[in-house]
Amino acid sequence: MTAVAASADGEIRTVLARIAQLADAGDLDEYVTLFADDAVWAMPENPSMGMPASEKRGRAEIRAGAEERRASGLQGPGTETRHVLTTTAVTVESDDRATARSYFQFYASTASQPVLRNMGQYDDVLVRGPQGWQLAHRTITFG
């Protein structure tokens, strides 16, 4: 791996980690800066969490989705939930495009007796622009 690719790999992993951290307990203004202006967030139906399939396009819709999940108590500050990313593999395709695949685990009751509520895979496309690396497309698979 070249020094440039290694640097991009580290920056991309940080973006993915910050998205998870900010979804759990952070500021949504900062959260949406990690997404490209025209980003897509594609999630299938999640019966175990009572969530219908959805596709959010653009920062405003992605933020609205995060606000909905917080309002319903599924995630966010005070919910005692955590997204855990693991086994992330990044492929830097060019100076301004990369893909990543991560497995995730979503825990509830983290302040007492953690319970695994969900797990799956994120397939991500990231782009680099003037603000650095940003998530351009996320496809979520459960299981």
Backbone hydrogen bonds in HBPLUS format (Angstrom, degrees):
<---DONOR---> <-ACCEPTOR-->    atom                        ^
c    i                          cat <-CA-CA->   ^        H-A-AA   ^      H-
h    n   atom  resd res      DA  || num        DHA   H-A  angle D-A-AA Bond
n    s   type  num  typ     dist DA aas  dist angle  dist       angle   num
A0006-ALA N   A0002-THR O   2.86 MM   4  6.07 158.3  1.91 151.9 158.6     1
A0007-SER N   A0003-ALA O   2.94 MM   4  6.10 154.0  2.01 143.2 149.9     2
A0008-ALA N   A0004-VAL O   2.96 MM   4  6.23 160.6  2.00 149.5 154.8     3
A0009-ASP N   A0005-ALA O   2.83 MM   4  5.99 159.9  1.87 150.1 155.9     4
A0010-GLY N   A0006-ALA O   3.11 MM   4  6.34 161.8  2.14 147.1 150.6     5
A0011-GLU N   A0007-SER O   3.00 MM   4  6.26 159.2  2.05 149.5 155.6     6
A0012-ILE N   A0008-ALA O   2.84 MM   4  6.01 160.6  1.88 156.8 161.9     7
A0013-ARG N   A0009-ASP O   3.00 MM   4  6.21 163.1  2.02 151.0 155.4     8
A0014-THR N   A0010-GLY O   3.08 MM   4  6.26 150.2  2.17 142.7 150.5     9
A0015-VAL N   A0011-GLU O   3.03 MM   4  6.37 153.5  2.10 146.2 153.0    10
A0016-LEU N   A0012-ILE O   3.00 MM   4  6.32 165.9  2.02 158.5 161.0    11
A0017-ALA N   A0013-ARG O   2.95 MM   4  6.13 157.2  2.00 145.0 151.7    12
A0018-ARG N   A0014-THR O   2.85 MM   4  6.01 161.9  1.88 152.4 157.3    13
A0019-ILE N   A0015-VAL O   3.00 MM   4  6.24 154.2  2.07 151.0 157.6    14
A0020-ALA N   A0016-LEU O   3.27 MM   4  6.55 162.1  2.30 145.7 149.3    15
A0021-GLN N   A0017-ALA O   2.92 MM   4  6.19 165.3  1.94 155.1 159.5    16
A0022-LEU N   A0018-ARG O   2.81 MM   4  5.84 167.4  1.82 153.1 156.5    17
A0023-ALA N   A0019-ILE O   2.99 MM   4  6.05 146.2  2.10 142.6 151.6    18
A0024-ASP N   A0020-ALA O   3.25 MM   4  6.47 145.1  2.38 141.7 149.9    19
A0025-ALA N   A0021-GLN O   3.00 MM   4  6.27 159.0  2.05 152.8 158.4    20
A0026-GLY N   A0022-LEU O   2.97 MM   4  3.86 150.2  2.06 114.4 115.3    21
A0031-TYR N   A0027-ASP O   3.00 MM   4  6.26 158.0  2.05 146.0 153.2    22
A0032-VAL N   A0028-LEU O   3.08 MM   4  6.16 165.0  2.11 146.7 147.2    23
A0033-THR N   A0030-GLU O   3.09 MM   3  5.31 135.7  2.29 103.1 115.6    24
A0034-LEU N   A0031-TYR O   3.15 MM   3  5.77 160.3  2.19 116.0 122.0    25
A0035-PHE N   A0032-VAL O   3.13 MM   3  5.43 165.6  2.16 112.8 115.7    26
A0135-LEU N   A0034-LEU O   2.83 MM 101  6.24 164.2  1.85 154.5 152.0    27
A0036-ALA N   A0135-LEU O   2.87 MM  99  5.81 166.2  1.89 142.0 142.6    28
A0039-ALA N   A0036-ALA O   3.05 MM   3  4.97 159.0  2.10 119.9 116.4    29
A0058-GLY N   A0039-ALA O   2.69 MM  19  4.94 170.0  1.70 156.0 158.9    30
A0040-VAL N   A0136-ALA O   2.96 MM  96  6.27 143.3  2.10 127.9 137.6    31
A0138-ARG N   A0040-VAL O   2.84 MM  98  6.25 152.5  1.91 151.9 161.1    32
A0041-TRP N   A0056-LYS O   2.84 MM  15  5.05 157.4  1.89 149.8 155.2    33
A0056-LYS N   A0041-TRP O   2.90 MM  15  5.05 161.3  1.94 144.3 147.1    34
A0042-ALA N   A0138-ARG O   2.81 MM  96  6.05 178.6  1.81 169.4 169.9    35
A0140-ILE N   A0042-ALA O   2.93 MM  98  6.20 159.8  1.97 169.0 175.7    36
A0043-MET N   A0054-SER O   2.86 MM  11  5.37 177.3  1.86 175.1 174.2    37
A0054-SER N   A0043-MET O   2.84 MM  11  5.37 161.6  1.88 152.8 158.6    38
A0046-ASN N   A0051-MET O   2.76 MM   5  4.99 176.7  1.76 157.6 158.1    39
A0049-MET N   A0046-ASN O   3.07 MM   3  5.66 148.5  2.17 116.4 124.9    40
A0050-GLY N   A0046-ASN O   3.01 MM   4  6.05 111.4  2.50 138.5 155.4    41
A0051-MET N   A0046-ASN O   3.05 MM   5  4.99 171.5  2.05 134.7 133.4    42
A0050-GLY N   A0047-PRO O   3.08 MM   3  4.68 148.6  2.19  92.6 102.3    43
A0062-ILE N   A0058-GLY O   3.05 MM   4  6.26 161.1  2.08 154.6 160.7    44
A0063-ARG N   A0059-ARG O   2.84 MM   4  5.96 160.5  1.87 152.0 157.1    45
A0064-ALA N   A0060-ALA O   2.95 MM   4  6.14 158.8  2.00 143.5 149.9    46
A0065-GLY N   A0061-GLU O   2.91 MM   4  6.16 151.8  1.99 146.2 153.2    47
A0066-ALA N   A0062-ILE O   3.11 MM   4  6.43 155.7  2.17 145.6 151.4    48
A0067-GLU N   A0063-ARG O   2.84 MM   4  6.15 156.8  1.89 154.8 162.2    49
A0068-GLU N   A0064-ALA O   2.88 MM   4  6.13 152.2  1.96 147.0 154.3    50
A0069-ARG N   A0065-GLY O   3.03 MM   4  6.31 159.9  2.07 149.1 153.8    51
A0070-ARG N   A0066-ALA O   2.96 MM   4  6.20 152.8  2.04 146.0 153.7    52
A0071-ALA N   A0067-GLU O   2.82 MM   4  6.02 162.3  1.85 150.1 155.4    53
A0072-SER N   A0068-GLU O   2.98 MM   4  6.14 146.7  2.09 146.3 154.7    54
A0074-LEU N   A0069-ARG O   2.95 MM   5  5.26 138.9  2.12 166.0 165.7    55
A0073-GLY N   A0070-ARG O   2.98 MM   3  5.09 155.4  2.04 105.3 113.2    56
A0079-THR N   A0076-GLY O   3.13 MM   3  5.82 158.6  2.18 145.4 145.5    57
A0110-THR N   A0080-GLU O   3.00 MM  30  5.16 178.0  2.00 138.0 138.2    58
A0082-ARG N   A0107-TYR O   2.96 MM  25  5.24 149.1  2.06 139.1 145.1    59
A0107-TYR N   A0082-ARG O   2.89 MM  25  5.24 164.1  1.91 157.5 158.9    60
A0084-VAL N   A0105-GLN O   2.79 MM  21  5.10 161.2  1.82 160.9 164.4    61
A0105-GLN N   A0084-VAL O   2.87 MM  21  5.10 146.5  1.99 142.6 153.2    62
A0086-THR N   A0103-TYR O   2.85 MM  17  5.29 153.2  1.92 158.2 158.2    63
A0103-TYR N   A0086-THR O   2.97 MM  17  5.29 161.8  2.01 162.7 161.3    64
A0089-ALA N   A0101-ARG O   2.90 MM  12  5.40 157.6  1.95 149.2 155.7    65
A0101-ARG N   A0089-ALA O   2.99 MM  12  5.40 152.4  2.07 145.1 153.4    66
A0091-THR N   A0099-THR O   2.80 MM   8  5.25 167.3  1.81 156.0 157.7    67
A0099-THR N   A0091-THR O   2.91 MM   8  5.25 157.8  1.96 146.2 152.5    68
A0093-GLU N   A0097-ARG O   2.93 MM   4  5.58 135.0  2.14 133.8 146.9    69
A0094-SER N   A0097-ARG O   3.11 MM   3  5.24 147.6  2.22 153.9 148.8    70
A0128-ARG N   A0096-ASP O   3.07 MM  32  4.48 152.2  2.15 109.6 112.4    71
A0098-ALA N   A0126-LEU O   2.94 MM  28  5.17 152.6  2.01 148.0 148.5    72
A0126-LEU N   A0098-ALA O   2.80 MM  28  5.17 172.1  1.81 150.1 151.9    73
A0100-ALA N   A0124-ASP O   2.96 MM  24  5.06 151.9  2.04 135.8 138.5    74
A0124-ASP N   A0100-ALA O   2.78 MM  24  5.06 176.0  1.78 163.3 164.2    75
A0102-SER N   A0122-TYR O   2.98 MM  20  5.19 157.5  2.03 145.6 153.0    76
A0122-TYR N   A0102-SER O   2.76 MM  20  5.19 161.9  1.80 155.0 161.1    77
A0104-PHE N   A0120-GLY O   2.88 MM  16  5.39 158.9  1.92 132.5 136.6    78
A0120-GLY N   A0104-PHE O   3.03 MM  16  5.39 152.2  2.11 142.3 144.6    79
A0106-PHE N   A0118-ASN O   2.80 MM  12  5.09 160.3  1.84 154.0 149.7    80
A0117-ARG N   A0106-PHE O   2.77 MM  11  5.65 155.0  1.84 157.4 166.1    81
A0118-ASN N   A0106-PHE O   3.30 MM  12  5.09 147.8  2.41 138.5 140.9    82
A0108-ALA N   A0115-VAL O   2.86 MM   7  5.25 158.2  1.91 149.6 156.0    83
A0115-VAL N   A0108-ALA O   2.89 MM   7  5.25 158.7  1.94 148.1 151.4    84
A0112-SER N   A0109-SER O   3.23 MM   3  5.71 160.9  2.26 112.8 118.5    85
A0143-GLY N   A0119-MET O   2.85 MM  24  5.66 163.4  1.87 143.6 139.3    86
A0121-GLN N   A0141-THR O   2.75 MM  20  5.11 156.2  1.81 150.2 157.5    87
A0141-THR N   A0121-GLN O   2.92 MM  20  5.11 156.8  1.97 152.5 157.2    88
A0123-ASP N   A0139-THR O   2.92 MM  16  5.15 161.7  1.96 149.9 156.0    89
A0139-THR N   A0123-ASP O   2.92 MM  16  5.15 156.4  1.98 142.0 149.8    90
A0125-VAL N   A0137-HIS O   2.84 MM  12  5.05 146.1  1.96 146.7 153.6    91
A0136-ALA N   A0125-VAL O   2.75 MM  11  5.46 164.0  1.78 153.3 156.5    92
A0137-HIS N   A0125-VAL O   3.20 MM  12  5.05 149.4  2.30 140.0 138.4    93
A0127-VAL N   A0134-GLN O   2.96 MM   7  5.54 154.9  2.02 156.6 162.8    94
A0134-GLN N   A0127-VAL O   2.82 MM   7  5.54 150.3  1.91 154.6 164.2    95
A0129-GLY N   A0132-GLY O   3.13 MM   3  5.23 164.9  2.15 128.5 127.1    96
A0132-GLY N   A0129-GLY O   2.98 MM   3  5.23 163.3  2.01 115.5 119.9    97
